[in-house]
Amino acid sequence: MFEVIGERINTSRKLVQAAVAERNFDYIIDDVKKQQEAGATYIDVNAGARIGHETDDMRWLLDTIQPIATVPLSLDSPDPAVLEMAFKMVEKTPMINSISLEKERFNAMMPFLKGKECRVIALCMDDSGMPASADDILDRAVTLVGELNKIGIPTAFIYVDPLVQPISTDSNKGVMVLDAVRAIKTAFPEVHITGGLSNISYGLPQRKIINRTFVSLMMDAGMDSAIIDPLDQKIMATIKTADMLLGQDDYCMNYLKGVRSRAIES
Ligand code: THG
């Protein structure tokens, strides 16, 4: 089944930033409950936007969310120290979002991840920046999976994020990432593919139709998870419908359930 990592608890969103600054726990609790009801299988928590406050904000968010969380959290930070602090605070084994091949981050993350039985998002990013071709994405994924396997993280616990880039700057960026996902799934059938989708539409109007169409193409290529807003009913309906069309929904049960609950409409 497709896994939805709910993206809404992120201080880069204005209302969340205000709620965190005011320590408004009702707002945060209400938002998390809505994401869970809408079908999120992880709740992403990112406190990175208030410079100098990330550790305190993350700690407060986790204290606030934990008592009502029915699904595991995705701890989202580029800072290994924040991830270590957060990892110690959670009850359910979290998703670690993320590790990359950027030297400093990689070297700090590997000893932290060693021996932990958690799922981890592996970004196809290194010190030279974003990948420039499908082969480049594949090479980075091969390195990440190999290194994570070496420290005891099984392939089935790794969620490769191939890093979606704007199609407005280069019309090849859609095909590039789709080809890379197919190649990664051929090399490692057990690996998961995840990521944010909205970068694909950056710089273009009517972004949501682009994001929705793209997620169904990515699912055909092998994406089985994404970091999205589960309160966006249209993308959720597209994902459920694509799951069915790709043979992931026995007897069309989830699709029909979605229609009955009015989550899916033509
Ligand atoms: N890969 C991984 N993790 C990630 C990302 C990724 N974490 C962060 C991000 N990308 C995914 N999360 C979000 C959260 C919120 C929004 C977008 C991505 C969002 N953006 C509004 C916008 O762009 O219009 C902000 C508007 C507002 O201020 O509310 O809501 O790719 N592994």
Residues whose N, C-alpha, C, O or C-beta is under 5 A from the ligand:
A	BS01	THG	E7 N10 S12 R13 K14 N97 S98 I121 D161 G195 G196 I227
